[in-house]
Amino acid sequence: MGHRLSLLSRLTASAQRLDAVELQDDVVTRRCTPTSEVCRGTATQVVGRLREIVYTPSETVPTLVAELFDGSAAIDLVWLGRRRIPGVEPGRRLVARGRIGEHNGRHAIYNPYYELLPPIA
């Protein structure tokens, strides 16, 4: 369990708070950048859990957008021209690398390199 919470804090914390601490510990362990600290235009590596996947059909370029949460903030992973990616589903953990841009007013990585991770034990 996260080293940042005392025993009393762990016993009284909500499930969401405990999950956020686990995810933040994974950021430190894997030497990734917290999503709350990413800056537009920089190449970075982030890790977290996918909270939401949205497919937007379009006549020009279909778009698949996944919201990645690392316990501190969320970032969008945007795949252009994709309708579905096997393994990319809500609840799945992954590491993503790429340059930070913007999508609908939020930080995003377009067509990221990614690695699917096993669930936290």
C-alpha positions as CSV (number, residue, x, y, z in Angstrom):
1,M,0.0,0.0,0.0
2,G,1.1,3.6,-0.5
3,H,3.9,4.7,1.7
4,R,2.3,8.2,1.9
5,L,-0.7,7.2,4.1
6,S,-0.5,6.3,7.7
7,L,-2.3,3.2,9.1
8,L,-5.1,5.4,10.4
9,S,-5.4,7.3,7.1
10,R,-5.6,4.0,5.2
11,L,-8.4,2.7,7.5
12,T,-10.5,5.8,7.1
13,A,-9.8,6.8,3.5
14,S,-12.3,6.3,0.7
15,A,-11.7,3.6,-1.9
16,Q,-11.1,6.4,-4.5
17,R,-8.4,8.0,-2.3
18,L,-6.7,4.6,-1.8
19,D,-6.8,3.9,-5.5
20,A,-5.3,7.4,-6.3
21,V,-2.5,6.7,-3.9
22,E,-1.7,3.4,-5.5
23,L,-1.7,5.0,-8.9
24,Q,0.6,7.8,-7.7
25,D,3.0,5.2,-6.3
26,D,3.1,3.6,-9.7
27,V,4.1,6.9,-11.3
28,V,7.0,7.2,-8.9
29,T,8.0,3.5,-9.3
30,R,8.0,3.7,-13.1
31,R,9.7,7.1,-13.2
32,C,6.9,8.7,-15.2
33,T,5.7,12.3,-15.1
34,P,2.6,13.0,-13.1
35,T,-0.2,14.1,-15.4
36,S,-0.8,17.1,-13.2
37,E,2.8,18.3,-14.1
38,V,2.8,17.8,-17.9
39,C,3.5,20.8,-20.1
40,R,2.3,21.3,-23.7
41,G,5.0,20.6,-26.3
42,T,7.2,18.3,-24.1
43,A,7.8,14.7,-24.8
44,T,6.8,12.7,-21.7
45,Q,5.9,9.3,-20.3
46,V,2.8,8.8,-18.2
47,V,1.2,5.8,-16.4
48,G,-2.3,5.3,-15.0
49,R,-5.7,3.7,-15.4
50,L,-8.1,4.3,-18.2
51,R,-11.3,5.8,-16.9
52,E,-13.3,6.4,-20.1
53,I,-13.0,5.5,-23.8
54,V,-15.0,7.5,-26.4
55,Y,-15.2,6.7,-30.1
56,T,-16.2,9.7,-32.3
57,P,-17.2,8.7,-35.8
58,S,-16.4,11.2,-38.5
59,E,-16.6,11.5,-42.2
60,T,-13.0,12.6,-42.4
61,V,-11.0,10.9,-39.5
62,P,-12.6,8.7,-36.8
63,T,-11.2,9.3,-33.4
64,L,-10.7,7.1,-30.3
65,V,-10.1,9.1,-27.1
66,A,-9.2,7.4,-23.8
67,E,-9.0,9.3,-20.5
68,L,-5.9,8.2,-18.5
69,F,-5.9,9.0,-14.7
70,D,-2.8,8.7,-12.6
71,G,-4.2,9.7,-9.2
72,S,-3.3,13.4,-9.6
73,A,-5.0,14.4,-12.8
74,A,-6.2,13.1,-16.2
75,I,-4.9,13.3,-19.7
76,D,-6.5,12.3,-23.0
77,L,-4.8,9.7,-25.2
78,V,-6.1,10.3,-28.8
79,W,-5.8,7.8,-31.6
80,L,-6.7,9.2,-35.0
81,G,-8.2,6.8,-37.6
82,R,-9.0,4.1,-35.0
83,R,-12.4,2.7,-34.0
84,R,-11.1,0.2,-31.5
85,I,-7.8,-1.0,-30.0
86,P,-7.7,-4.5,-28.5
87,G,-6.9,-4.2,-24.8
88,V,-7.6,-0.5,-24.5
89,E,-10.7,-0.5,-22.3
90,P,-11.9,1.2,-19.1
91,G,-10.1,0.0,-16.0
92,R,-7.0,-1.1,-17.9
93,R,-3.6,0.2,-16.7
94,L,-1.1,1.4,-19.3
95,V,2.1,3.4,-19.8
96,A,2.0,6.0,-22.7
97,R,4.7,8.0,-24.3
98,G,4.5,11.0,-26.6
99,R,4.4,14.7,-27.0
100,I,1.9,16.7,-25.0
101,G,-0.6,18.6,-27.1
102,E,-4.2,19.8,-26.6
103,H,-7.5,18.1,-27.5
104,N,-10.8,20.0,-26.7
105,G,-9.1,22.2,-24.2
106,R,-7.4,19.4,-22.3
107,H,-3.8,18.0,-22.3
108,A,-3.5,15.1,-24.7
109,I,-1.1,12.8,-26.4
110,Y,-1.9,12.0,-30.0
111,N,-1.2,8.5,-31.3
112,P,0.8,7.6,-28.2
113,Y,3.2,4.7,-28.0
114,Y,1.7,2.6,-25.2
115,E,2.3,-0.6,-23.2
116,L,-0.6,-2.4,-21.5
117,L,0.1,-3.3,-17.9
118,P,-1.3,-6.1,-15.7
119,P,-3.7,-5.1,-12.8
120,I,-2.1,-3.9,-9.5
121,A,-2.0,-6.9,-7.1
